[in-house]
Structure formats: structure tokens, C-alpha cells
Amino acid sequence: MSLSIYHNPRCSKSRETLALLEARGLSPEIIKYLDTPPNADHISHLLSLLGMSSARQLMRTKEDSYHQLNLAAEHDEQALIAAMVTHPKLIERPIVVNGNQAALGRPPEQVLDIL
């Protein structure tokens, strides 16, 4: 089993999701996506695994950079993905990937569906 978590240690939901996995005896690969942001192809792949039809579904629309970059008015999917590559803080977290399945840990228990 290939288990990983896109993790921000400063985020309470991300910490709760990691703790939930560890409480079940799981040791996921921890990807600190703010330190090593995924590229555009990888974000597209995550969107597919998550079953999301729009990049905006994976964006933190309340982040300052979302408003500063005027992303609410952006309709080009590749531009939204590029914004997440350049500004990884825009990526919603945490994302847990288990093989060819992924889930957003909001709430943290949601990731249990893919274990």
C-alpha cells in the first residue's frame, strides 16, 4: 500500500488527519507541499484522484493570495492550477492518497473511506 499525506504541520485539520492515520498504525509518507509544491501535472492527477471536475474545488478561496491574484474571475483551469503551483498555500489540505484513491481530510474522518 502506498499511503501519503499532503501535510501542513501548522494546519489543525492536517495534524488531526495525520494523527488519525497514525492511530490506526499507518505511517504515511508525509509530503510538506508548502516546502516542495507539486507541479501542474501532479495537481491535475490529484484532482482526478479526488474526483474533482474543477481546480477551484481544490483551492482555498479565502486565502489572501486568491483575492490578490483575482482568481475568482479566472475561468481557465490551467491558470488556476498554475496559481496553485506558484502559491501552494492555495491548495486545500490535507490530501491523503492511497494507491489510486485520494480524499480530502475535511473532516479528517473522510479519509477513512480510502483506507
C-alpha positions as CSV (number, residue, x, y, z in Angstrom):
1,M,0.0,0.0,0.0
2,S,1.3,3.4,-1.0
3,L,-0.1,5.9,1.5
4,S,0.8,9.6,1.5
5,I,-0.5,12.8,3.0
6,Y,0.0,16.3,1.7
7,H,0.5,17.9,5.0
8,N,0.9,21.4,6.5
9,P,2.0,21.0,10.1
10,R,0.6,24.4,11.0
11,C,-2.9,23.3,10.0
12,S,-5.1,21.7,12.7
13,K,-7.1,19.6,10.2
14,S,-3.9,18.4,8.7
15,R,-2.5,17.5,12.1
16,E,-5.7,15.8,13.1
17,T,-5.8,13.7,9.9
18,L,-2.2,12.6,10.3
19,A,-2.9,11.6,13.9
20,L,-6.0,9.7,12.8
21,L,-3.8,7.7,10.3
22,E,-1.1,7.1,12.9
23,A,-3.7,6.0,15.5
24,R,-4.6,3.2,13.0
25,G,-1.0,2.1,12.9
26,L,-0.3,3.7,9.5
27,S,2.8,5.5,8.6
28,P,2.1,7.6,5.5
29,E,4.7,9.4,3.5
30,I,4.5,13.0,4.7
31,I,4.7,15.5,1.8
32,K,5.1,19.0,3.1
33,Y,3.7,20.6,0.0
34,L,4.5,24.1,1.1
35,D,8.2,23.2,1.0
36,T,8.0,21.1,-2.1
37,P,5.0,22.1,-4.2
38,P,3.5,19.7,-6.7
39,N,3.9,20.6,-10.3
40,A,0.9,21.2,-12.6
41,D,0.7,17.6,-13.9
42,H,0.7,16.3,-10.3
43,I,-2.0,18.7,-9.3
44,S,-4.1,17.6,-12.3
45,H,-3.5,14.0,-11.2
46,L,-4.6,14.8,-7.6
47,L,-7.8,16.5,-9.0
48,S,-8.5,13.3,-11.0
49,L,-8.0,11.0,-7.9
50,L,-10.2,13.3,-5.8
51,G,-12.9,13.2,-8.5
52,M,-12.9,17.0,-8.7
53,S,-14.1,18.5,-12.0
54,S,-12.6,21.9,-11.4
55,A,-9.3,23.1,-10.0
56,R,-11.2,25.7,-8.0
57,Q,-12.6,22.8,-5.9
58,L,-9.1,22.2,-4.5
59,M,-8.4,25.9,-3.8
60,R,-8.5,27.7,-0.5
61,T,-10.7,30.6,-1.8
62,K,-10.4,32.6,1.5
63,E,-6.6,32.9,1.2
64,D,-5.3,36.4,0.7
65,S,-3.4,35.4,-2.4
66,Y,-6.7,34.1,-4.0
67,H,-8.1,37.6,-3.8
68,Q,-4.9,39.4,-4.6
69,L,-4.5,37.3,-7.8
70,N,-8.2,37.9,-8.7
71,L,-8.7,34.2,-9.1
72,A,-12.4,34.4,-8.6
73,A,-12.6,35.9,-12.1
74,E,-10.3,33.3,-13.6
75,H,-12.0,30.6,-15.7
76,D,-9.0,28.9,-17.3
77,E,-8.3,25.6,-15.5
78,Q,-4.6,25.7,-16.4
79,A,-4.3,29.2,-14.9
80,L,-5.9,28.0,-11.7
81,I,-3.5,25.1,-11.5
82,A,-0.6,27.3,-12.3
83,A,-1.6,29.6,-9.4
84,M,-1.5,26.6,-7.0
85,V,1.9,25.6,-8.3
86,T,3.2,29.1,-7.7
87,H,1.3,29.7,-4.5
88,P,0.9,26.3,-2.8
89,K,-0.8,27.9,0.2
90,L,-3.9,28.0,-2.1
91,I,-4.1,24.1,-2.1
92,E,-6.7,22.8,0.2
93,R,-5.3,20.4,2.8
94,P,-4.8,17.8,3.9
95,I,-5.0,15.4,0.9
96,V,-4.4,11.7,1.6
97,V,-3.5,9.4,-1.3
98,N,-3.8,5.7,-1.0
99,G,-2.8,4.0,-4.2
100,N,-5.2,5.2,-6.9
101,Q,-7.6,6.8,-4.5
102,A,-7.5,10.2,-2.7
103,A,-9.6,12.0,-0.1
104,L,-9.6,15.5,1.4
105,G,-9.3,15.4,5.2
106,R,-12.1,17.9,5.8
107,P,-13.3,16.5,8.1
108,P,-10.4,14.2,8.9
109,E,-12.6,11.1,9.1
110,Q,-13.4,11.5,5.4
111,V,-10.0,9.9,4.6
112,L,-11.1,6.6,6.2
113,D,-13.2,5.9,3.1
114,I,-10.0,5.2,1.1
115,L,-8.1,3.1,3.6
